[in-house]
């Protein structure tokens, strides 16, 4: 059934099959979100050559230009999602970012491509807050990390599609075709989601909790969430993790081309298997394992996140010390598994800590921190550092710029571990 987004008597009972469908189609939306965002990474080298761009300009195009709209627009769109139909808002957002991906493929110069990527950022800004809030109302607390783990499959599977499809389409037909092939299906998905997904009542999965009619202002939500110690440690830890992860995801194809002479189709295939396939397994099992361990103690959800992300630090450094492309790709697998395993528990805990009328906005605040530190600053810093090191290291400058980001995982793990210290008390207050 398809709702009009108006309030209903609580709760509404959905069949298990319908809940699976809802989580599934939201996950597909997240797949397109990440594929449309990430496809630029496999295309940066041919775009660099055609448009004669520096690494600093590429870093701006792939990081700051996208992220400054993605992060800022997340707040007003999330507030709308906390007030109006999340399904309708999500459908519009998917349609917008997909259309802007199509426009990326017909850009004639750097400024036009820049404008199109900014448009992608605006559309994608509403994807996660609305989706997280919907999942929280479809799925009860004791199964939420598993559901968020399934939703988190959108990250590795989106990377798989972006790398595999983008790599081979670029090699065979050029980088413009790759943008077009990814953008058009997203418009169709937006229509399917709009006509088939129901808008659940807020608090539905918790038995119809009474909630305030008014949606709190943005700054009230920010202040409320930031007064929760476990939440802001989670957010800072997630942002620092994203600094290293987004840097690797954006620049790894260029690194493999420059340092090992690999072709885009070959790179796309390997990264699809490692980041897409390996990441998908880790995202699903990470959420399931976190739910299982949380039955003993809820703090295990964040302890596990800290352990996983800490492990990603030294193993990611090994990538850039390797002497062959084979070893670089082998070493890449381990940090990929670690950074994807933590996504489900992190997303679920954010929703567990947030009041019902603040759930979409709480997700937006989390993603603001993640994308400001990780997406806006990460690729840009690597591009600047690569240009700075180029006089001394030539085309190997990117290797050492990427190596420097490995320390961010250890710093991230510190904050994630600290978040567990106040988690019990913060969850008790949220339950009240």
FENDAFEN-V824150 format. One record per helix or strand of 2 or more residues. SS is the DSSP state (~ for helix, > for strand). FROM is the first residue (numbers start at 1). TO is the last residue. If there is no record, write none. Layout:
ss:SS from:FROM to:TO
ss:SS from:FROM to:TO
This chain:
ss:~ from:16 to:51
ss:~ from:55 to:83
ss:~ from:86 to:104
ss:~ from:110 to:124
ss:~ from:127 to:138
ss:~ from:141 to:151
ss:~ from:153 to:173
ss:~ from:175 to:196
ss:~ from:204 to:206
ss:~ from:218 to:226
ss:~ from:229 to:260
ss:~ from:264 to:294
ss:~ from:300 to:321
ss:~ from:325 to:341
ss:~ from:343 to:353
ss:~ from:356 to:431
